[in-house]
Amino acid sequence: MGYRRLIIQEVTVITDSIACLSREMVAQYGIEIVPINFYSDGRIYKDWVDITPAEAYELFLKDTDSFKTAAAFPEDCLQAYRNASRRANNILCITVSAKLSAVYNVARQAKEYARKELAQVNIEVLDSQTAAAAQGFIVLAAARAAVEGKDLTEVIKAVESVKNKVNLIAFMDTVRYVYRTGRIPRVASWAGSVLNIKPTFTISSGIPYFMGAVRNKERGMDNLLKVMRDKIGIKPVHVAVMHTYSLKDAENLKKRVLNEFNCIELWLTEFSPVMGYACGTGTLGLAFYSDS
């Protein structure tokens, strides 16, 4: 195989870079990351590997028309399986929603490639049916259970528990680029941009849904907090604040969350550039769930 195996736990967890996890979290829980690819000015970049989200958004703003996305390569998934197999005989790969990206299918394809090379390893591929930090929370639930020494059945049980609870809500600072998803015509996105509409959206059963719109960022943040308050109330809550190239606004939103909610954990992260491809810069969002 070209490397020595060192089995240290029952399960190792893999996810893609759309999950918005920090490098510190990945290192703490031994999570393997499959990079998502995008193109800018004719060059291919691997998210997480050779460019930061902030650097990617600078490329995006410089030439939005040349900025294109692409799924992960099967070889990148296969390499993640190889790396994970050094530490466990069971691998759980949790991907972004299959209705939003081809990553799930690529991961399953790579699993077939791995059957002969990693014959002694059991690989399971699971669709998170969400994205961004909501996906990240599902991955963290798996990784935390794995670090505790849980077996694959127990790890998947932890995944399903959070998967059934976690929410993702966000609002776009512009609808100028959302036509790239194919869900609305380009002329409609242009008209919405001219009117300065800032739509709020969520992801349910793996599909994004628009929830309404506001005319300024302050009202957008108010709306995010209201939706979260309506769902959580006074319960203790796990929260992630997400942004696309809008750190100051995200920090302000994080402060408001900290002041208004009983947070078990609260972290700030950047949306993957792949998400920003359609959402544009200035997008803010919350991923959250309560244990009860």
Secondary structure, 3 states (H helix, E strand, C coil): CCCCCCCCCCEEEEEEHHHCCCHHHHHHHCCEEECCEEEECCEEEEECCCECHHHHHHHHHHCHHHCEEECCCHHHHHHHHHHHHCCCCEEEEEECCCCCCCHHHHHHHHHHHHHHHCCCCEEEEEECCCCHHHHHHHHHHHHHHHHCCCCHHHHHHHHHHHHCCCEEEEECCCCCCHHHHCCCCHHHHHHHHHCCCEEEEEEECCEEEEEEEECCHHHHHHHHHHHHHHHHCCCCEEEEEEECCCHHHHHHHHHHHHHHCCEEEEEEEECCHHHHHHHCCCCEEEEEECCC
